[in-house]
Amino acid sequence: MTAPPFHQWLLHDGSLWASFFRSGNGYLIHFPNLADFWVSSDGMDIQASPAEGVGAQTIEHLHLNQVLPLALSRQFKLVLHGGAVDINGCAAAFLGVSGRGKSTLTAAFARGGYRFLTDDGLQLEVNEGQYFAKPSHPSIRLWDDSRHQLMPPSVEKAPAVDYTPKARLLAGAEVPHCNQSLPLQAIYFLGEGNTNAVSIEAISARDAVVELVRHSFLLDIEEREMLRHHFSQLIDLAKKPLFFQLDYPRQYNLLPEVIEEIVAHVGGDRRFPHRSVGTREPNL
């Protein structure tokens, strides 16, 4: 790694999370003090080199949630940072930057009996003009406050990992998982939560493309052919009337009402009354 990285990921506090290097006929992704992952240029081969003392669970976690979605982008797959749930046989997806509550919302749906497809790493595929959401690993990652509020103690947890206090809750009878692709019915971009009411508003194709770019997994952000193909995918997707801005107060006790609004919307209710549902509490 003598050459400088061509891209880096930073955490909210400005510290380095990952560095990206070109390496032979592939890419090297360096997670400081955790692991290096080599990904072949076609995304078909992934090799991990853990740092000393880093356990297998941490490597698996990094592979599933960070590296694999990036490798899929090298296979020209469309993968987005987002969760998705099954609402009456259709997929509803939630996209948002870290901290907006997409995993919490996905978990609340699952605890309400709606099967989840993924809590992040949402892969979309298209067949004869219809987009489908594919399932991913049957687990949901939650901060402790959301876990205590939403999950009973009986829900099985995967072993802890070295780099995050988030718990990984495994699917089961109490947290049902959908293991089949479902037709995509709606994509909701999550607002900041600075509101006292649930709101769902359609957004334009242009705005949808901007948001989709923000929430895309893309390994090489400089390769023109890959970028051209990726933007073409996003533009085609944005032509579909699937995109909405969703905002709601970040209060756990109001999540059932938020779910009710979303279910009604997916089912075809286009009235979207801005109902007052309470005052905001942070850190959902």
N, C-alpha and C positions, 0 to 999 in steps of 0.2 A: 504493500500500500504506500509506495513512495510518491505516486502522483496524488494531487489533491482530489477530494471527492467532487463528483459533478453535481451532487445534490445532498442535502441534509434535512433531517427531521428534528425539530426542536420541541421541547415540552413547553407548557404554559409558563414555567418559571425561567425559560431561556436556556435551560441545560440541554445538552445534546442527547438525543434519543437514538438516532441511527444515521450512519453515513453510507453513501452509495458510491461504489467504484466500478469502473470497467476492468474486467479481469479476463484476459485471454478471449475465449469465445463465449463469455458470459459476464456475470455481474457478481460483485461481492458486496454484501450488506453487513455492515459492522455495527453491532449493538454493544457499546462499551461495557466491559466487565461481565458480559453475558454470553455472547456467541457471535461467530461469523457464519453467514450463510452464503454459499455459492449457488447461483441460479444460472442455468444454461441459457443461451441467447434465445432459444425457442420456448423456454419456460417448462420444459418437460422433465428436467433433472434438477433436484435440490439436494445439496449436501450441507450438513451442519458440522461446525467445529465449536463445541462448547468451551467457554472459559473454565479454568480450574475451579472445581467446587460447585459448578452449576448443575443442578439436577435435571433428570430426564423430563420431569413435568414442565419445567420452565422451557426447555427446548421444544416440547410438543406445543405448548401454549404459543410461543413465538411463531412456530411453523404454521399453525392453524390460523392465527388471527392477524399476523403481520406479513409473513413471507409468501404463503400460498396464494392469497389474493393478488399479490404483485406478480407472482409467476404466471398466474392465469392471464394477466394483461398481456404477457408476451405471447400467449396463444391466441391473441385477438379476442379474448373474452371480455365482456363488459361486467365489471365488478365495482360496486358502490359501497361506501361506508353507510350502512343502514341496517335496520331490523325489519322484519316482515312477519305478518301473522295471517292465518287463514280465517277469513270471514265468509262463512257460507259458501265455501268452495272457491273463493277468489283470494288473491293476495293483496294485502294493503301494506305498503312499505313506509317506513319512517326514517328520514335522513336528517342529520344535524351534526354540527360540530361537537367535539367532546364536551360533555357536561350539559348538553341540552335535554337529556333524559330519554333518549331513544331506547336504551336497554331497559330502563325502568318502565316505560310504556309497554314495551314488548312483554316484559315479565307480568305486568298487570293484566294484559290480555290473556296470557297463558293461565294465570291463576283464576281468571274468569271463565275458563273452559275453552278458550280459542287457541287452537294449536299454533305454535310458533314455527317458522321456517329457519330463521336465523336472528341473532341479535347484532350481528355485524358481518361484513363480508358478503353482501347481497349480490349474487350472480344472476344476471338476466340473460335469457336467450330468446330468440325470435323465431317463430315458425309460421310461415304464410301470413305475415303481418301482425300476428298476435304475440305479445310479449308474455313470457313466463318467468316467474321467480323460482329459483332452484333452492332446495334446502341445503343447509350446511351442518356443521357439527351440532349434535343435540345437547347444547348447553347454553346457559345465559350467564354473563358476567355482571355482577352487581357490587356496588359499594355497600358497606355494612349497614348504613341507614336504610337503604332501599331493601336490602335482604331482610332486615329485622321487621320492616313494615309489611312486606309482601309475601315472604316465604315462611312456611311453618318449619320448625326444627327438623321435621322428618324428611325434608327434601335433601337428597344426597348431594354432598359437595365433593368436587374433585380435590386432590391434594393441592396445597398452597404452592405458589410459584415465587420466584426470588425477587421479582421486580415490581410487583403491584400488590396492594392489599385487597384488591377486588377478589371476591369469591366467585368461583365458577360452579354454578348450580346445574346439576345434571337432570335431563328430562326424565319423566316418569309419569305415573298416574296423576300426580298433583301438578305437574308442569308438562302438559302434553306437547309433543313435537310432531310436526308434519314432515314425513320423509318422501314426499312426492312433489314434483313441480306443479305450480298452480298458475292459472292465468292472472296477469297483473291487472288490477282494477284501479288502483290509485297510488300515487306517491305523494306523501306529505312532508314538506320541509318544516322542521320545528322552529318556532320563534323563540325569543329569549325568555318568555314567561313573565314579562312585565305587564301583566294584564289582570283584570278581575273577571274576565269572561272567556268562555270558549269561543273561538272564531275559526272558521274554515272558509278560505277565499281562493278562488281559482287564480292562477297566475299565467302570464303569457308564455308562449314557446321560447321567446328570447330570454326571459328571466329564468325559465326552466333550464336552459342550456348553461347559463352562468352558474346556477346552483349545482347542476350535475357535474360541472368541471370541478367545483370545490370539493365534491364528495366522491371523486373517482380514485380508485386504486390504479396507479400507473407507474411501472418500474422505471422506464427510461423517459424522462420528461423532455429530452432534447432530440430524440430520433424523429426525424421529420415524417418518415413513412408511418411509424407507429402513431404519431400525433395526428396525422391526416386521417388515418383509419379511425382512431378513437373519436375525433370530433365528428366524423361522418356518422358514427354510431349514435353519438349524443344528439345530433341534429335530427336523425330519423326518429329516435325515441321521443324527442320533444314535440314532434308533430302530432303525437297522440294526445287526446284530451284527458290526461292522467294526473296533472300537476296542481297541487294546492299548497297554500301556506296555512299551517296549523299552529295555533297558539292557545295556551290555556294556563290557568294558575298552577304553579307547582306545589300543590297540596295533595298529600296522599289520599285523604278522605274524599277528594273530589274526582279521583281517577275513575270510579265507576260511571260518573256522569260524562266524563271525557270519552270513555269507551262507548257509551250509549250514543253520543253525537257522531262518532266516527262510524259506528255500525250503521246508523241511519243514513249517513252520507254514502257509504259504500253501497247500500241497498237502493239508492236512488233518490233520497230526500235532498232536494236542492234548496231548501228554504234557509238553512243556516242561521237561525236566530242567534244573536249575540246575547246569550242569557247571562245574567249575573250569577256567579256560582261561589262567590266568597273572596276572601283576601289571600294574597300570595304569601307562601312560605318558601324560602330558598332551599337549595341543596338537595333537590330531588334526585 
